């Protein structure tokens, strides 16, 4: 007979809210409370029970999945851009030779010369292609001590989602760490992890709301930042 690991969470599902409340009262009645202090030392506070709660608001994200450019990638990108500009200028000069006329429409430049018709892509096409590479379907998971305890809705085709969703976690054990995992939702291949926000709760400020932008780091462990998430949270103990 294998030993049971009591550290693993146990999930109970109920068909009605009434059954859920009944079980919750019974479990609290029979569970051993987390009691501290000394019964006989009433002048020092006597016995007391620890009460822990986290209120979390997942507000916004920005540049999620967009990796910052290093000096090397910027230099290579500028060289490639200059090369493409020269190639485009040369092709436009070749196309405009003749007795044709040129007109501009939204989405490209139509060149008519020597009896044939060509379309040269404009800046709108390249901008759309670049934005599609960085826009994803994004959602967040909230994990307390590596146990997933909450999840946001999916925001589609963006790298700056706006969730404005709230979570309340009550009756928590001793504080460890909280992770906000940012996922990219992919229909065919399943979700892929973009990055992680790690928050240490042991030294977190108690009793007041803290709001700000937290960096999202790549899950590969190389320390690369892949965006930011704006959170508002309060830790009570």
N, CA, C and O of each residue as an XYZ file, in Angstrom:
948
protein
N       0.860     -1.197      0.000
C       0.000      0.000      0.000
C       0.891      1.240      0.000
O       1.750      1.398      0.868
N       0.684      2.098     -0.958
C       1.507      3.298     -1.093
C       1.056      4.351     -0.100
O      -0.133      4.473      0.196
N       2.011      5.110      0.411
C       1.698      6.172      1.359
C       1.064      7.351      0.636
O       1.400      7.640     -0.513
N       0.146      8.029      1.312
C      -0.570      9.154      0.723
C       0.176     10.449      1.022
O       0.576     10.703      2.158
N       0.354     11.252     -0.002
C       0.982     12.553      0.173
C      -0.086     13.581      0.519
O      -0.835     14.019     -0.354
N      -0.159     13.971      1.803
C      -1.213     14.866      2.258
C      -0.952     16.316      1.875
O      -1.759     17.190      2.187
N       0.176     16.586      1.196
C       0.435     17.934      0.733
C      -0.345     18.262     -0.544
O      -0.525     19.431     -0.886
N      -0.801     17.232     -1.237
C      -1.545     17.464     -2.467
C      -2.939     17.992     -2.153
O      -3.566     17.523     -1.204
N      -3.445     18.960     -2.928
C      -4.789     19.499     -2.667
C      -5.878     18.500     -3.027
O      -5.713     17.682     -3.932
N      -6.984     18.576     -2.313
C      -8.160     17.739     -2.559
C      -9.295     18.658     -2.992
O      -9.612     19.624     -2.300
N      -9.907     18.360     -4.137
C     -10.976     19.188     -4.690
C     -12.315     18.481     -4.505
O     -12.440     17.290     -4.790
N     -13.314     19.221     -4.026
C     -14.669     18.700     -3.843
C     -15.631     19.538     -4.687
O     -15.573     20.768     -4.676
N     -16.510     18.861     -5.413
C     -17.501     19.537     -6.256
C     -18.905     19.232     -5.733
O     -19.208     18.091     -5.382
N     -19.744     20.242     -5.684
C     -21.100     20.089     -5.163
C     -22.106     20.571     -6.199
O     -21.841     21.504     -6.957
N     -23.241     19.931     -6.215
C     -24.267     20.268     -7.206
C     -25.063     21.509     -6.829
O     -25.609     22.182     -7.703
N     -25.137     21.820     -5.532
C     -25.906     22.984     -5.096
C     -25.065     23.822     -4.142
O     -24.124     23.326     -3.522
N     -25.415     25.090     -4.035
C     -24.732     25.988     -3.099
C     -25.021     25.591     -1.660
O     -24.168     25.772     -0.791
N     -26.211     25.050     -1.388
C     -26.558     24.633     -0.028
C     -25.655     23.498      0.445
O     -25.179     23.509      1.581
N     -25.420     22.518     -0.429
C     -24.523     21.414     -0.066
C     -23.100     21.919      0.156
O     -22.401     21.453      1.056
N     -22.678     22.871     -0.667
C     -21.345     23.452     -0.499
C     -21.199     24.130      0.852
O     -20.179     23.956      1.517
N     -22.204     24.904      1.275
C     -22.133     25.603      2.557
C     -22.152     24.632      3.726
O     -21.460     24.844      4.722
N     -22.947     23.557      3.612
C     -23.017     22.559      4.683
C     -21.676     21.875      4.892
O     -21.217     21.726      6.024
N     -21.053     21.462      3.802
C     -19.747     20.816      3.898
C     -18.689     21.785      4.434
O     -17.813     21.384      5.199
N     -18.766     23.026      4.043
C     -17.781     24.000      4.497
C     -17.870     24.191      6.008
O     -16.842     24.298      6.677
N     -19.083     24.233      6.554
C     -19.262     24.375      8.002
C     -18.734     23.144      8.730
O     -18.082     23.267      9.766
N     -19.014     21.956      8.190
C     -18.548     20.726      8.834
C     -17.027     20.622      8.808
O     -16.408     20.245      9.803
N     -16.435     20.954      7.681
C     -14.978     20.876      7.591
C     -14.312     21.848      8.549
O     -13.298     21.509      9.159
N     -14.854     23.038      8.694
C     -14.289     23.998      9.626
C     -14.478     23.553     11.072
O     -13.674     23.893     11.940
N     -15.539     22.794     11.330
C     -15.788     22.322     12.692
C     -14.808     21.236     13.100
O     -14.354     21.213     14.243
N     -14.474     20.334     12.180
C     -13.624     19.191     12.507
C     -12.143     19.428     12.194
O     -11.289     18.660     12.637
N     -11.842     20.462     11.451
C     -10.442     20.717     11.127
C      -9.699     21.257     12.345
O     -10.286     21.914     13.204
N      -8.416     20.974     12.407
C      -7.588     21.488     13.499
C      -7.190     22.920     13.189
O      -6.524     23.157     12.181
N      -7.569     23.874     14.010
C      -7.248     25.278     13.706
C      -5.762     25.541     13.880
O      -5.071     24.841     14.619
N      -5.292     26.556     13.190
C      -3.901     26.978     13.307
C      -3.815     27.966     14.472
O      -3.947     29.178     14.302
N      -3.588     27.400     15.665
C      -3.651     28.170     16.902
C      -2.243     28.412     17.413
O      -1.390     27.526     17.371
N      -2.009     29.647     17.906
C      -0.725     30.032     18.457
C      -0.943     30.640     19.842
O      -2.071     30.913     20.252
N       0.148     30.840     20.536
C       0.077     31.448     21.855
C      -0.032     30.415     22.963
O       0.087     29.213     22.725
N      -0.260     30.902     24.176
C      -0.381     30.035     25.351
C      -1.679     30.360     26.067
O      -2.020     31.523     26.282
N      -2.399     29.297     26.433
C      -3.703     29.493     27.062
C      -3.568     30.167     28.426
O      -4.402     30.983     28.817
N      -2.501     29.809     29.142
C      -2.379     30.330     30.506
C      -1.826     31.749     30.537
O      -1.956     32.443     31.545
N      -1.208     32.186     29.434
C      -0.631     33.536     29.406
C      -1.627     34.497     28.793
O      -1.412     35.013     27.696
N      -2.715     34.736     29.500
C      -3.746     35.621     28.957
C      -3.278     37.062     28.867
O      -3.763     37.818     28.025
N      -2.333     37.456     29.731
C      -1.849     38.819     29.680
C      -1.008     39.085     28.441
O      -0.762     40.236     28.082
N      -0.565     38.001     27.785
C       0.212     38.130     26.562
C      -0.632     37.858     25.309
O      -0.094     37.692     24.214
N      -1.946     37.814     25.481
C      -2.840     37.626     24.353
C      -3.544     36.288     24.326
O      -4.528     36.114     23.607
N      -3.038     35.327     25.117
C      -3.665     34.017     25.156
C      -3.556     33.309     23.818
O      -2.601     33.508     23.066
N      -4.547     32.480     23.536
C      -4.572     31.755     22.270
C      -5.125     32.648     21.160
O      -6.021     33.460     21.388
N      -4.591     32.486     19.991
C      -5.107     33.222     18.836
C      -4.920     32.374     17.584
O      -4.062     31.493     17.531
N      -5.734     32.657     16.590
C      -5.723     31.911     15.323
C      -5.294     32.833     14.205
O      -5.737     33.979     14.129
N      -4.417     32.325     13.320
C      -3.961     33.117     12.182
C      -5.031     33.149     11.093
O      -5.613     32.122     10.744
N      -5.276     34.339     10.567
C      -6.250     34.525      9.491
C      -5.537     35.213      8.339
O      -4.948     36.281      8.508
N      -5.596     34.598      7.179
C      -4.873     35.113      6.010
C      -5.816     35.232      4.826
O      -6.669     34.375      4.595
N      -5.642     36.319      4.081
C      -6.486     36.563      2.899
C      -5.722     37.425      1.909
O      -4.927     38.285      2.289
N      -5.982     37.174      0.623
C      -5.379     37.954     -0.456
C      -6.489     38.462     -1.369
O      -7.331     37.689     -1.825
N      -6.485     39.747     -1.626
C      -7.354     40.351     -2.636
C      -6.484     40.769     -3.812
O      -5.542     41.546     -3.654
N      -6.803     40.257     -4.975
C      -5.978     40.507     -6.160
C      -6.835     41.014     -7.299
O      -7.896     40.460     -7.587
N      -6.368     42.073     -7.947
C      -7.000     42.610     -9.149
C      -5.986     42.518    -10.286
O      -4.926     43.142    -10.237
N      -6.320     41.739    -11.304
C      -5.498     41.665    -12.512
C      -6.056     42.708    -13.476
O      -7.144     42.532    -14.024
N      -5.319     43.777    -13.680
C      -5.848     44.933    -14.401
C      -5.496     44.908    -15.886
O      -6.377     44.737    -16.729
N      -4.217     45.076    -16.210
C      -3.817     45.246    -17.606
C      -2.486     44.557    -17.868
O      -1.800     44.102    -16.953
N      -2.151     44.497    -19.144
C      -0.843     44.037    -19.566
C      -0.344     44.910    -20.699
O      -1.127     45.572    -21.379
N       0.965     44.906    -20.895
C       1.526     45.659    -22.019
C       2.794     44.960    -22.510
O       3.592     44.431    -21.737
N       2.934     44.988    -23.837
C       4.091     44.376    -24.509
C       4.256     42.902    -24.157
O       5.379     42.402    -24.084
N       3.152     42.210    -23.940
C       3.229     40.797    -23.559
C       3.616     39.957    -24.767
O       2.988     40.040    -25.823
N       4.642     39.160    -24.603
C       5.151     38.344    -25.697
C       6.099     39.067    -26.607
O       6.603     38.477    -27.562
N       6.365     40.356    -26.337
C       7.285     41.152    -27.147
C       8.627     41.210    -26.428
O       8.731     41.782    -25.343
N       9.632     40.629    -27.020
C      10.948     40.617    -26.397
C      11.694     41.900    -26.739
O      11.683     42.328    -27.893
N      12.340     42.516    -25.761
C      13.086     43.752    -26.038
C      14.240     43.492    -26.989
O      14.875     42.439    -26.944
N      14.503     44.471    -27.855
C      15.572     44.327    -28.834
C      16.921     44.633    -28.201
O      17.086     45.628    -27.496
N      17.868     43.766    -28.467
C      19.239     43.991    -28.025
C      19.952     44.888    -29.038
O      19.470     45.032    -30.161
N      21.088     45.495    -28.676
C      21.817     46.321    -29.653
C      22.169     45.566    -30.927
O      22.202     46.155    -32.008
N      22.437     44.244    -30.809
C      22.791     43.474    -31.994
C      21.599     43.319    -32.923
O      21.726     43.484    -34.136
N      20.412     42.996    -32.343
C      19.227     42.830    -33.193
C      18.795     44.158    -33.796
O      18.296     44.188    -34.920
N      18.981     45.267    -33.062
C      18.643     46.575    -33.629
C      19.543     46.887    -34.811
O      19.073     47.412    -35.821
N      20.852     46.568    -34.702
C      21.781     46.851    -35.782
C      21.463     46.011    -37.009
O      21.501     46.501    -38.137
N      21.145     44.722    -36.774
C      20.794     43.858    -37.902
C      19.493     44.305    -38.548
O      19.354     44.275    -39.771
N      18.519     44.728    -37.700
C      17.252     45.184    -38.250
C      17.392     46.430    -39.079
O      16.747     46.557    -40.120
N      18.241     47.376    -38.632
C      18.439     48.598    -39.405
C      19.120     48.305    -40.731
O      18.785     48.916    -41.746
N      20.075     47.375    -40.737
C      20.725     47.010    -41.992
C      19.737     46.378    -42.961
O      19.721     46.694    -44.150
N      18.898     45.462    -42.420
C      17.914     44.822    -43.294
C      16.915     45.837    -43.828
O      16.488     45.753    -44.980
N      16.535     46.819    -42.966
C      15.596     47.831    -43.425
C      16.172     48.691    -44.529
O      15.483     49.000    -45.501
N      17.436     49.083    -44.386
C      18.060     49.896    -45.438
C      18.189     49.109    -46.737
O      18.019     49.668    -47.820
N      18.491     47.803    -46.635
C      18.609     46.987    -47.840
C      17.265     46.862    -48.547
O      17.201     46.917    -49.775
N      16.193     46.694    -47.779
C      14.869     46.594    -48.397
C      14.461     47.903    -49.046
O      13.835     47.902    -50.106
N      14.811     49.032    -48.415
C      14.470     50.330    -48.999
C      15.175     50.517    -50.342
O      14.583     51.015    -51.299
N      16.448     50.111    -50.402
C      17.178     50.251    -51.655
C      16.575     49.361    -52.736
O      16.444     49.778    -53.887
N      16.207     48.131    -52.364
C      15.598     47.232    -53.336
C      14.263     47.778    -53.822
O      13.937     47.662    -55.004
N      13.493     48.367    -52.923
C      12.186     48.906    -53.308
C      12.358     50.109    -54.233
O      11.635     50.254    -55.219
N      13.346     50.990    -53.899
C      13.586     52.149    -54.756
C      14.011     51.718    -56.156
O      13.582     52.312    -57.145
N      14.857     50.679    -56.244
C      15.283     50.201    -57.550
C      14.140     49.609    -58.343
O      14.040     49.825    -59.551
N      13.252     48.843    -57.654
C      12.129     48.241    -58.371
C      11.145     49.292    -58.829
O      10.559     49.163    -59.904
N      10.947     50.353    -58.017
C      10.015     51.399    -58.406
C      10.546     52.182    -59.608
O       9.777     52.587    -60.480
N      11.878     52.394    -59.648
C      12.441     53.094    -60.802
C      12.260     52.289    -62.070
O      11.957     52.854    -63.121
N      12.442     50.961    -61.994
C      12.275     50.120    -63.175
C      10.832     50.095    -63.634
O      10.568     50.056    -64.835
N       9.874     50.117    -62.680
C       8.468     49.991    -63.039
C       7.911     51.280    -63.627
O       7.002     51.247    -64.456
N       8.464     52.433    -63.193
C       7.900     53.706    -63.651
C       8.477     54.159    -64.987
O       8.046     55.183    -65.517
N       9.449     53.419    -65.552
C       9.985     53.775    -66.866
C       8.948     53.426    -67.925
O       8.495     52.282    -67.968
N       8.560     54.351    -68.766
C       7.568     54.095    -69.802
C       6.613     55.252    -69.902
O       6.921     56.361    -69.467
N       5.451     54.999    -70.473
C       4.479     56.072    -70.712
C       3.274     55.912    -69.818
O       2.207     56.435    -70.138
N       3.401     55.216    -68.718
C       2.243     54.975    -67.845
C       2.091     56.073    -66.825
O       2.894     57.004    -66.763
N       1.016     55.951    -65.998
C       0.733     56.867    -64.901
C       0.588     56.042    -63.636
O       0.305     54.845    -63.678
N       0.787     56.703    -62.526
C       0.709     56.009    -61.240
C      -0.362     56.655    -60.385
O      -0.522     57.876    -60.396
N      -1.098     55.836    -59.641
C      -2.117     56.316    -58.717
C      -1.983     55.590    -57.399
O      -1.486     54.465    -57.357
N      -2.415     56.210    -56.331
C      -2.264     55.634    -54.994
C      -3.635     55.299    -54.427
O      -4.572     56.093    -54.504
N      -3.728     54.108    -53.859
C      -4.935     53.693    -53.155
C      -4.525     53.200    -51.780
O      -3.339     52.979    -51.536
N      -5.494     53.020    -50.863
C      -5.187     52.523    -49.519
C      -4.815     51.061    -49.616
O      -5.619     50.246    -50.068
N      -3.603     50.714    -49.198
C      -3.145     49.328    -49.227
C      -2.021     49.121    -50.207
O      -1.422     48.045    -50.199
N      -1.683     50.103    -51.073
C      -0.562     49.891    -51.985
C      -0.515     50.949    -53.058
O      -1.396     51.807    -53.123
N       0.493     50.904    -53.895
C       0.664     51.834    -55.001
C       0.504     51.074    -56.302
O       1.265     50.143    -56.565
N      -0.474     51.451    -57.129
C      -0.729     50.785    -58.396
C       0.069     51.484    -59.488
O      -0.082     52.690    -59.685
N       0.908     50.753    -60.192
C       1.751     51.308    -61.240
C       1.329     50.701    -62.578
O       1.305     49.480    -62.733
N       0.999     51.562    -63.543
C       0.603     51.104    -64.872
C       1.674     51.562    -65.842
O       1.874     52.764    -66.018
N       2.365     50.628    -66.472
C       3.414     51.010    -67.415
C       3.580     49.922    -68.448
O       3.507     48.733    -68.141
N       3.807     50.354    -69.700
C       4.110     49.448    -70.812
C       3.032     48.372    -70.980
O       3.331     47.242    -71.365
N       1.792     48.728    -70.691
C       0.696     47.811    -70.952
C       0.494     46.747    -69.894
O      -0.314     45.848    -70.123
N       1.177     46.779    -68.728
C       0.933     45.784    -67.697
C       0.643     46.495    -66.377
O       0.905     47.690    -66.241
N       0.100     45.754    -65.402
C      -0.370     46.321    -64.141
C       0.289     45.569    -63.001
O       0.255     44.340    -62.959
N       0.908     46.328    -62.048
C       1.556     45.729    -60.898
C       1.125     46.462    -59.642
O       0.736     47.629    -59.692
N       1.197     45.764    -58.509
C       0.895     46.360    -57.212
C       2.113     46.275    -56.331
O       2.630     45.185    -56.087
N       2.582     47.416    -55.849
C       3.726     47.467    -54.943
C       3.189     47.663    -53.538
O       2.539     48.678    -53.288
N       3.426     46.747    -52.607
C       2.872     46.896    -51.252
C       3.351     48.163    -50.600
O       4.517     48.543    -50.712
N       2.413     48.826    -49.901
C       2.753     50.050    -49.182
C       3.081     49.753    -47.738
O       3.223     48.593    -47.351
N       3.203     50.818    -46.926
C       3.569     50.666    -45.525
C       2.485     49.983    -44.715
O       2.794     49.354    -43.704
N       1.230     50.081    -45.117
C       0.149     49.454    -44.369
C       0.286     47.952    -44.309
O      -0.047     47.341    -43.293
N       0.779     47.332    -45.397
C       0.910     45.884    -45.415
C       1.973     45.422    -44.440
O       1.750     44.464    -43.701
N       3.132     46.081    -44.418
C       4.201     45.674    -43.522
C       3.827     45.909    -42.068
O       4.196     45.118    -41.200
N       3.095     46.993    -41.789
C       2.679     47.264    -40.419
C       1.723     46.200    -39.922
O       1.836     45.752    -38.781
N       0.771     45.780    -40.771
C      -0.178     44.748    -40.366
C       0.522     43.428    -40.103
O       0.180     42.719    -39.157
N       1.502     43.093    -40.935
C       2.227     41.839    -40.739
C       3.025     41.863    -39.452
O       3.089     40.863    -38.738
N       3.642     43.012    -39.149
C       4.432     43.106    -37.931
C       3.559     43.014    -36.687
O       3.937     42.367    -35.710
N       2.377     43.666    -36.716
C       1.509     43.627    -35.559
C       0.924     42.248    -35.339
O       0.712     41.852    -34.193
N       0.652     41.496    -36.414
C       0.089     40.150    -36.258
C       1.073     39.208    -35.605
O       0.661     38.222    -34.995
N       2.382     39.484    -35.716
C       3.375     38.625    -35.093
C       3.416     38.804    -33.586
O       3.820     37.880    -32.880
N       3.012     39.963    -33.063
C       3.090     40.231    -31.634
C       1.739     40.233    -30.946
O       1.697     40.376    -29.724
N       0.643     40.085    -31.655
C      -0.685     40.061    -31.060
C      -1.107     38.614    -30.833
O      -1.067     37.792    -31.748
N      -1.516     38.315    -29.591
C      -1.870     36.949    -29.222
C      -3.202     36.952    -28.490
O      -3.725     38.000    -28.111
N      -3.743     35.737    -28.299
C      -4.893     35.529    -27.426
C      -4.348     35.198    -26.047
O      -3.730     34.149    -25.863
N      -4.569     36.082    -25.067
C      -3.858     36.003    -23.792
C      -4.810     35.818    -22.620
O      -5.921     36.348    -22.613
N      -4.352     35.051    -21.621
C      -5.051     34.954    -20.348
C      -4.025     34.703    -19.248
O      -2.878     34.357    -19.530
N      -4.442     34.878    -17.993
C      -3.556     34.710    -16.838
C      -4.103     33.634    -15.908
O      -5.314     33.455    -15.777
N      -3.185     32.929    -15.272
C      -3.510     32.008    -14.194
C      -2.815     32.482    -12.920
O      -1.655     32.893    -12.953
N      -3.532     32.421    -11.795
C      -2.979     32.798    -10.502
C      -2.718     31.526     -9.710
O      -3.635     30.739     -9.476
N      -1.467     31.319     -9.294
C      -1.070     30.117     -8.569
C      -0.508     30.509     -7.217
O       0.391     31.345     -7.128
N      -1.044     29.901     -6.158
C      -0.547     30.096     -4.798
C       0.231     28.854     -4.397
O      -0.324     27.758     -4.317
N       1.533     29.038     -4.143
C       2.410     27.894     -3.820
C       2.272     26.799     -4.863
O       2.148     25.619     -4.535
N       2.295     27.215     -6.149
C       2.259     26.312     -7.305
C       0.934     25.573     -7.457
O       0.867     24.582     -8.183
N      -0.116     26.033     -6.792
C      -1.460     25.470     -6.948
C      -2.322     26.511     -7.656
O      -2.539     27.597     -7.119
N      -2.817     26.196     -8.856
C      -3.627     27.140     -9.629
C      -4.926     27.401     -8.883
O      -5.689     26.479     -8.596
N      -5.169     28.687     -8.569
C      -6.333     29.057     -7.763
C      -7.268     30.029     -8.466
O      -8.348     30.310     -7.947
N      -6.889     30.555     -9.636
C      -7.749     31.483    -10.359
C      -7.272     31.650    -11.789
O      -6.120     31.372    -12.123
N      -8.201     32.116    -12.632
C      -7.877     32.307    -14.047
C      -8.734     33.423    -14.614
O      -9.916     33.540    -14.291
N      -8.129     34.239    -15.461
C      -8.854     35.322    -16.122
C      -9.494     34.818    -17.415
O      -9.275     33.682    -17.837
N     -10.279     35.680    -18.022
C     -10.820     35.382    -19.341
C      -9.750     35.605    -20.404
O      -8.700     36.182    -20.121
N     -10.012     35.154    -21.609
C      -9.073     35.296    -22.717
C      -9.359     36.604    -23.444
O     -10.502     36.898    -23.792
N      -8.309     37.383    -23.668
C      -8.403     38.599    -24.473
C      -7.730     38.320    -25.818
O      -6.591     37.857    -25.865
N      -8.447     38.606    -26.913
C      -8.044     38.140    -28.237
C      -7.269     39.202    -29.015
O      -7.578     40.393    -28.963
N      -6.264     38.737    -29.730
C      -5.493     39.497    -30.709
C      -4.994     40.828    -30.141
O      -5.366     41.904    -30.608
N      -4.144     40.721    -29.126
C      -3.601     41.915    -28.501
C      -2.324     41.556    -27.754
O      -2.129     40.403    -27.371
N      -1.464     42.530    -27.548
C      -0.339     42.367    -26.632
C      -0.447     43.337    -25.461
O       0.471     43.451    -24.649
N      -1.600     44.046    -25.383
C      -1.879     44.952    -24.275
C      -3.312     44.712    -23.791
O      -4.169     45.582    -23.947
N      -3.578     43.550    -23.212
C      -4.954     43.221    -22.806
C      -5.407     44.040    -21.606
O      -4.587     44.525    -20.826
N      -6.702     44.186    -21.471
C      -7.321     44.845    -20.325
C      -8.313     43.861    -19.713
O      -9.374     43.595    -20.280
N      -7.948     43.320    -18.535
C      -8.806     42.325    -17.884
C      -9.722     42.977    -16.843
O     -10.941     42.824    -16.923
N      -9.165     43.692    -15.880
C      -9.914     44.301    -14.781
C     -10.792     43.255    -14.084
O     -12.001     43.432    -13.928
N     -10.151     42.174    -13.675
C     -10.839     41.080    -12.977
C     -10.263     40.936    -11.579
O      -9.076     41.177    -11.356
N     -11.128     40.536    -10.624
C     -10.734     40.482     -9.212
C     -10.844     39.057     -8.685
O     -11.681     38.272     -9.130
N      -9.968     38.743     -7.718
C      -9.951     37.437     -7.059
C      -9.759     37.667     -5.564
O      -9.021     38.560     -5.148
N     -10.440     36.839     -4.759
C     -10.279     36.870     -3.306
C      -9.987     35.457     -2.822
O     -10.767     34.536     -3.062
N      -8.867     35.295     -2.144
C      -8.449     33.987     -1.622
C      -8.475     34.069     -0.098
O      -7.735     34.847      0.504
N      -9.336     33.258      0.518
C      -9.540     33.291      1.966
C      -9.030     32.005      2.622
O      -8.793     30.989      1.970
N      -8.873     32.104      3.949
C      -8.488     30.944      4.770
C      -7.254     30.253      4.207
O      -7.253     29.045      3.969
N      -6.213     31.034      3.999
C      -5.002     30.515      3.386
C      -4.045     29.968      4.438
O      -4.045     30.435      5.577
N      -3.229     28.981      4.068
C      -2.166     28.517      4.960
C      -1.022     29.529      4.997
O      -1.157     30.645      4.494
N       0.103     29.133      5.594
C       1.236     30.033      5.680
C       1.659     30.551      4.316
O       1.712     29.795      3.345
N       1.961     31.849      4.245
C       2.278     32.463      2.965
C       3.607     31.952      2.425
O       4.586     31.810      3.158
N       3.613     31.680      1.130
C       4.838     31.328      0.431
C       5.074     32.290     -0.712
O       5.601     33.385     -0.515
N       4.684     31.881     -1.903
C       4.840     32.726     -3.084
C       3.586     32.648     -3.935
O       2.826     31.683     -3.866
N       3.386     33.680     -4.736
C       2.274     33.727     -5.676
C       2.833     33.979     -7.063
O       3.709     34.825     -7.242
N       2.328     33.246     -8.043
C       2.755     33.405     -9.429
C       1.549     33.795    -10.275
O       0.466     33.226    -10.138
N       1.752     34.762    -11.142
C       0.763     35.100    -12.172
C       1.371     34.666    -13.497
O       2.291     35.301    -14.011
N       0.846     33.583    -14.037
C       1.362     33.002    -15.270
C       0.580     33.549    -16.460
O      -0.648     33.467    -16.493
N       1.284     34.099    -17.424
C       0.666     34.662    -18.632
C       0.762     33.615    -19.736
O       1.853     33.170    -20.093
N      -0.397     33.228    -20.273
C      -0.475     32.179    -21.285
C      -0.961     32.742    -22.610
O      -1.746     33.689    -22.659
N      -0.479     32.140    -23.667
C      -0.992     32.397    -25.019
C      -1.911     31.246    -25.394
O      -1.485     30.092    -25.424
N      -3.161     31.555    -25.678
C      -4.148     30.531    -26.014
C      -4.069     30.208    -27.503
O      -4.271     31.079    -28.348
N      -3.773     28.955    -27.814
C      -3.673     28.509    -29.203
C      -4.648     27.357    -29.404
O      -4.579     26.344    -28.709
N      -5.553     27.521    -30.358
C      -6.640     26.566    -30.542
C      -6.137     25.191    -30.983
O      -6.619     24.169    -30.494
N      -5.181     25.162    -31.894
C      -4.746     23.891    -32.466
C      -3.714     23.178    -31.610
O      -3.751     21.953    -31.492
N      -2.793     23.927    -31.009
C      -1.668     23.319    -30.310
C      -1.769     23.413    -28.793
O      -0.885     22.920    -28.092
N      -2.823     24.034    -28.268
C      -2.945     24.194    -26.834
C      -2.204     25.427    -26.342
O      -1.402     25.999    -27.080
N      -2.462     25.851    -25.098
C      -1.837     27.073    -24.589
C      -0.339     26.903    -24.379
O       0.142     25.816    -24.060
N       0.386     27.998    -24.564
C       1.828     28.022    -24.320
C       2.147     29.153    -23.357
O       1.566     30.235    -23.444
N       3.073     28.901    -22.440
C       3.417     29.860    -21.396
C       4.330     30.947    -21.966
O       5.408     30.656    -22.484
N       3.889     32.193    -21.864
C       4.690     33.322    -22.333
C       5.669     33.783    -21.264
O       6.852     33.975    -21.546
N       5.184     33.961    -20.036
C       6.050     34.448    -18.973
C       5.374     34.341    -17.617
O       4.205     33.967    -17.515
N       6.133     34.679    -16.571
C       5.686     34.490    -15.194
C       6.015     35.745    -14.379
O       7.092     36.327    -14.507
N       5.050     36.143    -13.533
C       5.276     37.160    -12.499
C       5.365     36.431    -11.166
O       4.432     35.722    -10.787
N       6.469     36.594    -10.454
C       6.655     35.943     -9.159
C       6.637     36.989     -8.056
O       7.374     37.975     -8.099
N       5.767     36.752     -7.049
C       5.610     37.686     -5.938
C       5.820     36.919     -4.641
O       5.126     35.936     -4.379
N       6.760     37.358     -3.842
C       6.991     36.751     -2.530
C       6.029     37.365     -1.521
O       6.026     38.579     -1.320
N       5.212     36.527     -0.884
C       4.190     37.014      0.034
C       4.695     37.139      1.467
O       4.082     37.834      2.277
N       5.809     36.474      1.791
C       6.297     36.487      3.175
C       6.632     37.898      3.632
O       6.347     38.263      4.773
N       7.235     38.698      2.754
C       7.653     40.060      3.121
C       6.777     41.134      2.484
O       7.150     42.306      2.456
N       5.607     40.733      1.969
C       4.738     41.702      1.304
C       4.075     42.596      2.352
O       3.765     42.161      3.461
N       3.868     43.850      1.972
C       3.234     44.819      2.865
C       1.830     44.350      3.245
O       1.070     43.900      2.388
N       1.490     44.454      4.523
C       0.217     43.957      5.034
C      -0.787     45.095      5.210
O      -0.432     46.222      5.552
N      -2.061     44.755      4.961
C      -3.158     45.628      5.358
C      -3.442     46.815      4.470
O      -4.276     47.644      4.836
N      -2.792     46.949      3.311
C      -3.090     48.055      2.413
C      -2.865     47.625      0.969
O      -2.070     46.729      0.686
N      -3.577     48.280      0.072
C      -3.489     47.936     -1.338
C      -2.184     48.469     -1.934
O      -1.761     49.590     -1.650
N      -1.571     47.647     -2.755
C      -0.371     48.012     -3.493
C      -0.665     47.813     -4.977
O      -1.101     46.739     -5.393
N      -0.426     48.848     -5.765
C      -0.722     48.795     -7.199
C       0.512     49.191     -7.997
O       1.223     50.131     -7.639
N       0.758     48.460     -9.088
C       1.895     48.798     -9.921
C       2.069     47.805    -11.049
O       1.315     46.841    -11.187
N       3.096     48.073    -11.860
C       3.424     47.199    -12.992
C       4.508     46.212    -12.555
O       5.582     46.609    -12.103
N       4.208     44.923    -12.699
C       5.163     43.870    -12.370
C       5.776     43.324    -13.659
O       5.053     43.089    -14.627
N       7.092     43.119    -13.693
C       7.716     42.565    -14.901
C       7.352     41.094    -15.101
O       7.249     40.327    -14.144
N       7.163     40.727    -16.352
C       6.893     39.333    -16.739
C       8.177     38.773    -17.341
O       8.690     39.296    -18.331
N       8.692     37.701    -16.732
C       9.946     37.128    -17.186
C       9.702     35.825    -17.933
O       8.756     35.090    -17.647
N      10.565     35.559    -18.885
C      10.465     34.354    -19.700
C      10.574     33.110    -18.826
O      11.375     33.091    -17.892
N       9.781     32.059    -19.110
C       9.852     30.834    -18.297
C      11.113     30.017    -18.532
O      11.335     29.028    -17.834
N      11.938     30.400    -19.488
C      13.151     29.641    -19.761
C      14.222     29.860    -18.703
O      15.203     29.117    -18.655
N      14.049     30.874    -17.849
C      15.009     31.120    -16.793
C      16.216     31.929    -17.204
O      17.202     31.985    -16.469
N      16.160     32.559    -18.364
C      17.303     33.361    -18.824
C      17.226     34.811    -18.365
O      18.091     35.614    -18.715
N      16.202     35.160    -17.586
C      16.083     36.517    -17.067
C      15.574     37.537    -18.056
O      15.621     38.734    -17.772
N      15.088     37.109    -19.210
C      14.602     38.045    -20.228
C      13.175     38.483    -19.903
O      12.311     37.657    -19.605
N      12.945     39.785    -19.964
C      11.617     40.317    -19.711
C      10.798     40.302    -20.991
O      11.269     40.719    -22.049
N       9.545     39.808    -20.882
C       8.673     39.672    -22.051
C       7.360     40.416    -21.835
O       6.305     39.968    -22.285
N       7.429     41.555    -21.143
C       6.235     42.359    -20.946
C       6.033     42.718    -19.486
O       6.886     42.456    -18.639
N       4.872     43.331    -19.207
C       4.526     43.742    -17.853
C       3.033     43.512    -17.623
O       2.232     43.541    -18.557
N       2.681     43.284    -16.357
C       1.281     43.131    -15.955
C       1.012     44.078    -14.799
O       1.786     44.141    -13.843
N      -0.081     44.808    -14.890
C      -0.467     45.727    -13.826
C      -1.398     45.008    -12.853
O      -2.450     44.495    -13.237
N      -0.981     44.981    -11.565
C      -1.733     44.292    -10.530
C      -2.042     45.266     -9.407
O      -1.316     46.232     -9.173
N      -3.141     44.984     -8.720
C      -3.491     45.692     -7.484
C      -3.856     44.635     -6.460
O      -4.774     43.844     -6.680
N      -3.152     44.615     -5.354
C      -3.377     43.528     -4.405
C      -3.217     43.984     -2.965
O      -2.545     44.970     -2.662
N      -3.858     43.229     -2.098
C      -3.786     43.487     -0.659
C      -3.623     42.152      0.046
O      -4.332     41.190     -0.250
N      -2.685     42.103      0.980
C      -2.403     40.896      1.759
C      -2.753     41.197      3.214
O      -2.243     42.153      3.797
N      -3.629     40.372      3.797
C      -4.037     40.529      5.205
C      -3.641     39.291      5.984
O      -3.753     38.164      5.502
N      -3.169     39.532      7.212
C      -2.782     38.417      8.082
C      -3.006     38.830      9.529
O      -2.747     38.046     10.442
